[in-house]
């Protein structure tokens, strides 16, 4: 099981340059978990595609639902002080800190393409390609 960040889920349902890496991640581990925040973040990504006309509303809704079907949302509520501590010590966003906190709480790897997260949290964050090769 892995903690999947928003870009991993989005790249799983929106075609692009990361397709082969995402396929390898899914082949290596199909059990994905994420904080509740993922729902809003994924919806925001899809909304940007709809608003800019890259996909229509109905395709956006299907894309969102398909992405959500890949991941279980954790019932764990992240302690705000833990999130703020990470933000203060690394300068990361509270959104990124939510995913990191969940990964640490569950003892799982956070699979991401976010270079800042990979650099700030080498103890839990791993890139798509590194995870697929492990």
HUVENVEN-V235824 format. One record per pair of residues at least 24 apart in sequence whose C-alpha atoms are under 8 Angstrom apart, sorted by sequence separation. I is the first residue (numbers start at 1). J is the second residue. If there is no record, write none. Layout:
I,J  I,J
This chain:
78,102  92,116  100,124  42,67  92,117  100,125  76,102  2,29  1,29  4,32  1,30  2,31  3,32  4,33  5,34  39,68  1,31  2,32  3,33  4,34  90,120  1,32  2,33  3,34  1,33  6,38  10,42  5,38  9,42  6,41  10,45  38,73  6,42  34,71  36,73  32,70  33,71  34,72  35,73  36,74  31,70  32,71  33,72  34,73  35,74  36,75  30,70  31,71  32,72  33,73  34,74  35,75  33,74  35,76  35,77  14,63  13,63  13,64  13,66  13,67  12,67  10,67  9,67  37,95  9,68  9,70  37,98  9,71  35,98  35,99  34,99  4,71  35,102  34,102  5,99  3,99  3,102  3,103  2,103  8,111  25,128  8,112  25,129  28,132  3,108  5,110  7,112  8,113  24,129  2,108  3,109  4,110  5,111  7,113  22,128  25,131  1,108  2,109  3,110  4,111  5,112  7,114  21,128  25,132  2,110  3,111  4,112  21,129  24,132  2,111  21,132  8,128
